[in-house]
Amino acid sequence: MLNGERKIPRPLRWAIIGGGSLSQVGYKHRSGALRDNTAFQLVASAFDIDAVRGRQFGVNLGLAPARCYDNYQQLLEEEAKREDGVEVVTVATPNGTHYEITRAALTAGIHVICEKPLFFTTAEAREIKALAEQKGLIVGVTYGFSGHPLLMQMRAMIAKGDIGEVRMVELQYTHGFSANESADKFSEAQKWRVDPKIAGPSFVLGDIATHTFYISQLVLPDLPIKTLLCDRQSFIPSRAPLEDNAMVLMHYQGGAVGRMWASSINAGSMDSQSIRVIGSRASLEWSDYNPGELKYEVQGQPNQILHHGMPYLDESALADERLGALHTEGLAESWANIYLKFAIAISASQRGDRQTLETLIYPDINAGLEGVRWIENCVRSADNGATWVTYE
């Protein structure tokens, strides 16, 4: 169980790029990173494209005014001059800026934690992976709910054969907050998400579905995709060519099949992400709507509900527990878990601890690359008339 004790020798000097006062995700990053004050120390920022607003926000958070920079270029340049300069930056900016900022930070010798989807293309992701490896630096991706302890329980049970041979994978991430066009006009965070120049080649596939796709990789690390079919729609015509609804069918190596429904127009639905893995003898199902419970349904037996924090869980699930069985763990705890693992990975990289880096499970550059790869294949299939494509 995690209780805030230090897992690394000292907190990492950390800065945020983006994620300012108008951001939907900035507070999630800060609350995740700073939940354990033994992991990160926020010392610098470039919070906003409006430098005055960004500086004021940083000061209101307690940062020194001199370290609240106008832009990321100034931050990287000035922090490089300091003996106590930043060691890691979080990139919490719109998608179209991820590649240039990540590349600049790595070139400056700084570790990176980046929002998803990581980049527009797999070519960009492979270039950044090579650069990070050359520099000996970590790139992490913030797939927020992937840090929930019960997902590690799910992974462990599948690996032990508790559900038998995997046959089907059912994935969903839907909500109704973009069910009409007004969201595109009045929400600053929504406007860029439906602009291909800023958002990239997809809307809901990249913005929400990559979260659930990574969770499927987390719990099923040995189930690569063989072929894929994607059918996507722009029910709000002004969003075209970006989709606000998509259905994806997947055939996996070994014969299993999968399905993903991603939508921002599921009218009346609140944010809901779920994964159900169906095996030859049982099924497992988890949802962020009720994250403290994992359904375990064995054919011919009474259904079971496994609760987080209970001693019957796998040690890998209990190791990520924070609050205990009587208190619900959710998104904030999950973010804290992945940020703690980012810190452990960065510290291990600094100390040359290869064993930790090889065994630590967290959303790294490979997870980010695979998310971009999945989006590319989905877009290729959809743009070819919703046809089956070989997963490339």
HELIX and SHEET records of a PDB file:
HELIX    1   1 GLY A   26  LEU A   34  1                                   9    
HELIX    2   2 ALA A   51  ASN A   60  1                                  10    
HELIX    3   3 PRO A   65  ARG A   67  5                                   3    
HELIX    4   4 TYR A   72  GLU A   79  1                                   8    
HELIX    5   5 ASN A   95  THR A   97  5                                   3    
HELIX    6   6 HIS A   98  THR A  107  1                                  10    
HELIX    7   7 THR A  122  LYS A  135  1                                  14    
HELIX    8   8 GLY A  144  GLY A  147  5                                   4    
HELIX    9   9 PRO A  149  ALA A  159  1                                  11    
HELIX   10  10 SER A  182  PHE A  186  1                                   5    
HELIX   11  11 GLU A  188  ARG A  193  1                                   6    
HELIX   12  12 PRO A  196  ALA A  199  1                                   4    
HELIX   13  13 VAL A  204  VAL A  204  1                                   1    
HELIX   14  14 LEU A  205  ALA A  209  3                                   5    
HELIX   15  15 THR A  210  VAL A  219  1                                  10    
HELIX   16  16 PRO A  237  ARG A  239  5                                   3    
HELIX   17  17 GLU A  315  LEU A  318  1                                   4    
HELIX   18  18 LEU A  331  ARG A  351  1                                  21    
HELIX   19  19 ARG A  354  THR A  359  1                                   6    
HELIX   20  20 ILE A  365  ASP A  383  1                                  19    
SHEET    1   A 5 PHE A  40  ALA A  46  0                                        
SHEET    2   A 5 LEU A  12  GLY A  18  1                                        
SHEET    3   A 5 VAL A  88  ALA A  92  1                                        
SHEET    4   A 5 HIS A 111  CYS A 114  1                                        
SHEET    5   A 5 VAL A 139  VAL A 141  1                                        
SHEET    1   B 9 GLN A 304  HIS A 307  0                                        
SHEET    2   B 9 GLU A 293  VAL A 298 -1                                        
SHEET    3   B 9 ALA A 282  SER A 287 -1                                        
SHEET    4   B 9 SER A 272  GLY A 279 -1                                        
SHEET    5   B 9 VAL A 166  THR A 174 -1                                        
SHEET    6   B 9 VAL A 257  SER A 263  1                                        
SHEET    7   B 9 ASN A 245  TYR A 252 -1                                        
SHEET    8   B 9 ILE A 225  GLN A 233 -1                                        
SHEET    9   B 9 VAL A 389  THR A 390 -1                                        
END                                                                             
